[in-house]
């Protein structure tokens, strides 16, 4: 698991792990803190965007909360 760089300093994302066709994101707060996004939900294009934002270190939480919303494959 790679710590999220959080360059803007206000993200709820703590860390993430990219896998071939998915990304696992861990959030700082919330009832469920682990979310998996994959090629089925929300789709490969969205997963690729999540991976890009994770690598950049900013914008990941915003993209998830405004675009992806509850379109995740799994949460725990």
Buried (B, 14 or more C-beta within 10 A) or exposed (E): EEEBBBEEEEBBBBBBEBEEEBBBBBBEEEEEBBBBBBBEBBBEEBBBBBBEBBEEBBBBBBBBEEEBEEEBBEBE
